[in-house]
Amino acid sequence: MSNRTKLRPGSRVSTPATTRPAGRRLAALALAFTLGALLAGPIGAVTAGDDPPMADEVAQLRAEEAKRDATQIVDLTNQARQVQQSLVPVLDGLAAAVPVGSGSGPLAAPAAVTGWQASTDKAVEGFADPPSAGTGVNIARSGLAAAVRALDVAVDTYAAALAVPAADRPQLLELVGRQRDVAVATWSTAATQLDLLNVDAGNGHTHVFLPAVPGQGALTADGAPEGR
């Protein structure tokens, strides 16, 4: 139990006049000492936290990430070129069977559609297990992956259109055209991002675009020379 005297409501404690100034001086000194201790703690912590080895470690990690991304930009560009070459025949076939903005053309042979499916399946699998990378590389890779998935769906829809009665086919073919256009537009956006990554990395312009026609809403390559 505390030895301090408890004050009752309304009671007063008298202090001799001769002791009040000394008490105030002691209280002021105690307050100053307490404030000094409180301020010294954070300042000391900030000073101690300024650790040069930690800064060096962060700089090293950033350098490693930049080196990793530089390698992945080249790898992704090479992959995009290979996928582009494999998809151009698919798009050429779809352009004949489902012309952009002009209805439908002659039906493609089932064997040709099977070949399209093999090409798009392989492209989808190529993006199935992406490595870790920085945000810019991830955006480009994700865009390319989304594009090939959309084209894969378009080809599957076309295969389904061949299997339905002729009266039910126009609606499916119209859907194929929309899916194909989304794929081309999505690829073009990702290809533009990939072009910017290569320029920033010092590789020059890298134009890996799928063939697009007016009405597909796709970006196209700029007029800058390749590799410059």
C-alpha positions as CSV (number, residue, x, y, z in Angstrom):
1,M,0.0,0.0,0.0
2,S,1.3,3.5,-0.8
3,N,2.4,5.7,2.0
4,R,1.2,8.8,0.2
5,T,-1.7,10.6,1.9
6,K,-4.9,10.3,-0.1
7,L,-6.7,13.6,-0.6
8,R,-10.4,13.7,0.1
9,P,-12.8,15.8,-2.0
10,G,-12.6,19.4,-0.9
11,S,-9.5,19.0,1.3
12,R,-6.4,21.1,0.8
13,V,-2.7,20.5,1.5
14,S,-0.7,23.4,2.8
15,T,3.0,23.8,1.7
16,P,5.3,26.0,3.6
17,A,6.2,29.1,1.5
18,T,9.9,28.5,2.0
19,T,9.8,25.0,0.3
20,R,7.8,25.9,-2.9
21,P,10.6,27.5,-5.0
22,A,12.9,24.6,-4.4
23,G,10.2,22.1,-5.2
24,R,9.5,23.9,-8.5
25,R,13.2,23.9,-9.4
26,L,13.4,20.2,-8.8
27,A,10.3,19.5,-10.8
28,A,11.7,21.5,-13.7
29,L,15.0,19.6,-13.6
30,A,13.2,16.3,-13.5
31,L,11.0,17.3,-16.5
32,A,14.1,18.3,-18.5
33,F,15.9,15.1,-17.7
34,T,12.8,13.0,-18.7
35,L,12.4,14.9,-22.0
36,G,16.1,14.5,-22.8
37,A,15.9,10.8,-22.2
38,L,12.8,10.5,-24.4
39,L,14.4,12.4,-27.3
40,A,17.8,10.6,-27.0
41,G,16.2,7.2,-27.6
42,P,14.7,7.9,-31.0
43,I,17.7,9.8,-32.2
44,G,20.0,7.0,-31.1
45,A,17.8,4.5,-32.8
46,V,17.8,6.4,-36.1
47,T,21.6,6.8,-36.0
48,A,22.1,3.1,-35.2
49,G,19.7,2.2,-38.0
50,D,21.8,4.0,-40.6
51,D,23.8,0.8,-41.4
52,P,26.1,1.0,-44.4
53,P,26.2,-2.9,-44.8
54,M,22.4,-2.9,-45.1
55,A,22.5,-0.3,-47.9
56,D,25.2,-2.3,-49.7
57,E,23.0,-5.4,-49.5
58,V,20.0,-3.6,-51.0
59,A,22.1,-2.2,-53.8
60,Q,23.4,-5.7,-54.5
61,L,19.9,-7.1,-54.6
62,R,18.8,-4.4,-57.0
63,A,21.8,-5.0,-59.3
64,E,21.0,-8.8,-59.3
65,E,17.4,-8.1,-60.2
66,A,18.4,-5.8,-63.0
67,K,20.8,-8.4,-64.4
68,R,18.1,-11.1,-64.2
69,D,15.6,-8.9,-66.0
70,A,18.1,-8.0,-68.7
71,T,18.5,-11.7,-69.4
72,Q,14.8,-12.4,-69.3
73,I,14.0,-9.6,-71.7
74,V,16.2,-11.3,-74.3
75,D,14.7,-14.7,-73.5
76,L,11.1,-13.4,-73.7
77,T,11.8,-11.7,-77.0
78,N,13.2,-14.9,-78.5
79,Q,10.2,-16.8,-77.3
80,A,7.8,-14.2,-78.6
81,R,9.5,-14.4,-82.1
82,Q,9.1,-18.2,-82.2
83,V,5.5,-18.0,-81.1
84,Q,4.8,-15.2,-83.6
85,Q,6.1,-17.4,-86.4
86,S,4.0,-20.3,-85.4
87,L,0.8,-18.3,-85.1
88,V,1.0,-16.4,-88.4
89,P,-0.3,-19.4,-90.4
90,V,-3.1,-19.7,-87.9
91,L,-4.1,-16.1,-88.3
92,D,-3.8,-16.3,-92.1
93,G,-6.2,-19.3,-92.1
94,L,-8.6,-17.6,-89.8
95,A,-8.5,-14.4,-92.0
96,A,-9.6,-16.5,-94.9
97,A,-12.3,-18.4,-93.0
98,V,-13.5,-15.4,-90.9
99,P,-12.5,-12.1,-92.6
100,V,-12.3,-9.1,-90.3
101,G,-15.5,-7.1,-90.6
102,S,-16.9,-9.0,-93.6
103,G,-18.8,-12.1,-92.5
104,S,-17.4,-15.5,-93.2
105,G,-15.4,-17.1,-96.0
106,P,-15.1,-20.6,-97.2
107,L,-14.9,-23.2,-94.5
108,A,-11.4,-24.4,-93.5
109,A,-10.6,-28.1,-93.8
110,P,-10.8,-30.0,-90.6
111,A,-7.2,-31.1,-90.9
112,A,-6.1,-27.5,-91.2
113,V,-8.1,-26.6,-88.0
114,T,-6.4,-29.5,-86.2
115,G,-3.0,-28.0,-87.2
116,W,-4.1,-24.6,-85.8
117,Q,-5.1,-26.2,-82.5
118,A,-1.7,-27.9,-82.3
119,S,0.1,-24.5,-82.8
120,T,-2.0,-22.6,-80.3
121,D,-1.8,-25.5,-77.7
122,K,2.0,-25.4,-77.9
123,A,2.0,-21.6,-77.6
124,V,-0.2,-21.7,-74.5
125,E,2.1,-24.4,-72.9
126,G,5.1,-22.3,-73.5
127,F,3.8,-19.6,-71.2
128,A,2.4,-22.0,-68.6
129,D,5.3,-21.8,-66.1
130,P,6.8,-18.3,-66.1
131,P,10.0,-17.5,-64.2
132,S,10.2,-14.8,-61.6
133,A,10.9,-11.4,-63.0
134,G,10.4,-7.6,-62.5
135,T,7.0,-5.9,-63.0
136,G,7.8,-4.7,-66.6
137,V,8.8,-8.2,-67.8
138,N,5.8,-9.8,-66.0
139,I,3.4,-7.4,-67.7
140,A,4.8,-8.2,-71.2
141,R,4.9,-12.0,-70.6
142,S,1.3,-12.0,-69.1
143,G,0.0,-10.0,-72.1
144,L,1.5,-12.4,-74.6
145,A,0.2,-15.4,-72.6
146,A,-3.3,-13.9,-72.5
147,A,-3.2,-13.3,-76.2
148,V,-2.3,-16.9,-77.1
149,R,-5.0,-18.2,-74.8
150,A,-7.5,-16.0,-76.5
151,L,-6.4,-17.3,-79.9
152,D,-6.5,-20.9,-78.7
153,V,-10.2,-20.3,-77.6
154,A,-11.0,-18.8,-81.0
155,V,-9.6,-21.9,-82.8
156,D,-11.5,-24.2,-80.6
157,T,-14.7,-22.2,-81.3
158,Y,-14.1,-22.5,-85.0
159,A,-13.7,-26.3,-84.6
160,A,-17.0,-26.3,-82.8
161,A,-18.6,-24.3,-85.6
162,L,-17.6,-27.0,-88.1
163,A,-19.5,-29.6,-86.1
164,V,-22.9,-27.8,-85.9
165,P,-25.6,-27.5,-88.5
166,A,-25.1,-24.9,-91.1
167,A,-28.0,-22.8,-89.8
168,D,-26.3,-22.5,-86.4
169,R,-22.8,-21.7,-87.7
170,P,-23.0,-17.9,-88.4
171,Q,-23.3,-17.0,-84.7
172,L,-20.3,-19.2,-83.8
173,L,-18.2,-17.8,-86.6
174,E,-19.0,-14.2,-85.5
175,L,-17.8,-15.2,-82.1
176,V,-14.6,-16.6,-83.6
177,G,-13.9,-13.3,-85.2
178,R,-14.3,-11.4,-82.0
179,Q,-12.1,-13.8,-80.1
180,R,-9.4,-13.6,-82.7
181,D,-9.5,-9.8,-82.7
182,V,-9.1,-9.7,-79.0
183,A,-6.1,-12.0,-79.2
184,V,-4.4,-9.8,-81.9
185,A,-5.1,-6.6,-79.9
186,T,-3.8,-8.1,-76.6
187,W,-0.7,-9.4,-78.3
188,S,0.0,-6.0,-79.8
189,T,-0.2,-4.3,-76.4
190,A,2.2,-6.8,-74.9
191,A,4.5,-6.5,-77.9
192,T,4.6,-2.7,-77.4
193,Q,5.6,-3.3,-73.8
194,L,8.3,-5.7,-74.9
195,D,9.6,-3.2,-77.4
196,L,9.9,-0.6,-74.6
197,L,11.7,-3.0,-72.4
198,N,14.3,-3.8,-75.1
199,V,14.9,-0.1,-75.8
200,D,15.4,0.6,-72.1
201,A,17.7,-2.3,-71.8
202,G,19.9,-1.0,-74.6
203,N,18.8,-3.6,-77.2
204,G,17.1,-1.2,-79.5
205,H,13.6,-1.5,-81.0
206,T,12.2,-5.1,-81.2
207,H,9.0,-5.4,-83.2
208,V,7.3,-8.7,-82.5
209,F,3.7,-8.0,-83.7
210,L,1.1,-10.3,-85.1
211,P,-0.5,-9.2,-88.4
212,A,-3.4,-6.9,-87.8
213,V,-5.9,-5.2,-90.0
214,P,-8.1,-2.1,-89.4
215,G,-11.0,-3.0,-87.1
216,Q,-9.1,-5.3,-84.8
217,G,-8.1,-2.5,-82.4
218,A,-4.5,-3.5,-82.4
219,L,-1.4,-1.5,-82.0
220,T,1.2,-1.8,-84.7
221,A,5.0,-1.4,-84.8
222,D,6.4,2.1,-84.9
223,G,8.6,3.3,-87.7
224,A,11.9,3.0,-85.7
225,P,14.5,0.8,-87.3
226,E,14.8,-2.7,-85.7
227,G,17.6,-2.9,-83.1
228,R,18.1,0.9,-82.9
